[in-house]
Amino acid sequence: MKIAVFAGDGIGPEVTREAVRVLEALRLPELVLFEGDVGGVAYKRHGHPLPAETLEMARSCDAILFGAVGDPDCDALERQLRPEQAILGLRKELGLFANLRPAKLFKGLEDASALRPEVAGAIDLLIVRELNGDVYFGEKGIRILPDGRRQGWDMMAYAEDEVRRIAHVGFKAAMGRKRRLCSVDKANVLETSQLWRDVVIEVARDYPEVELSHMYVDNAAMQLVRNPGQFDVIVTGNLFGDILSDQASMCVGSIGLLASASLAEGTKGLYEPIHGSAPDIAGKGLANPMATILSAAMLLRHSFGREADAARIEAAVGQALHDGVRGADLGGALGTAAIGDAIVERLA
Ligand code: NAD
């Protein structure tokens, strides 16, 4: 179990430290951790946000635990040297095409959600977002029209094999949950979405136990706040998934609670909290490490098949929240290390 730990910038090292403590507390004899530089700290030490040695370490390990990147000192650098490029580079170089973001309301946090407690209490969903295609990676440009007006354009496209492989991830995830998959598209206006829908229906034949439904993205945005409890697994493209996963995350209380996995074919994956480097609270010991700790649980589940260990971590976080363990993000007074302590204590 070779794990590369890339803590990165800002609160990244603070939250990653606690996740590593939790992993070590499980006393898994096969576990070996390696540390590498990414982001602004890597730029300052090596002149690049994703140095060759970091990439090599990522390639040679089975999984990556990632903190966050982003450093205000680097905001004026040319785009390819900015810290945030490290994450894009890792996605591309490692073929990380499937992004999994669970959103579940922990008991006792009903009041922390932006939604009414009785609506928020039902949230337990997983968004599976395609990460390597769509309008983000199509040809793009700004051109001058014959009448002299400037026009920006971005090409939206999905090839059927790209849809097929993310659909399989969605169906497999649904098989491990409540066996309901909702595919989100905009097939009423977009040809890309029509092909998406056709291919998802084809893939569904391999998963007769999964109940498949389709929803237009505008309706999905509405349903996520109206009745989020209706969803089990949502599978969608890069653009729609980007927006819906942020929306879903804010329904469960704090950004400091949300974990994610970005998976390649096979078992390799990169696991990170969805938040950034939070420069406003960096170095103060105030960050909530739960999202990173929950990312470590996802790492054990998806890259190593250690479901029982993953569930142990998730139960410890749930118990801590139930017992009133709260950082400033949830209106409490505990700091990063104290929250880590509380979770390690509850692992037993
Ligand atoms: P952010 O997620 O870093 O912070 C948004 C707000 O949430 C801030 O007020 C912050 O204090 C708070 N917050 C975030 N994580 C928290 C935690 N664990 N506990 C308590 N409070 C927390 O987003 P931002 O401020 O827009 O971006 C800051 C930097 O992070 C930027 O450079 C951005 O590009 C980068 N970023 C990186 C990633 C990544 O590494 N994957 C993701 C998003 C943003």
Boltz pocket constraint, residues with backbone or C-beta under 6 A from the ligand:
constraints:
  - pocket:
      binder: B
      contacts: [[A, 11], [A, 15], [A, 67], [A, 68], [A, 69], [A, 70], [A, 71], [A, 72], [A, 84], [A, 87], [A, 255], [A, 256], [A, 272], [A, 273], [A, 274], [A, 275], [A, 276], [A, 277], [A, 278], [A, 279], [A, 280], [A, 281], [A, 286], [A, 287], [A, 288], [A, 289], [A, 291], [A, 329]]
      max_distance: 6.0
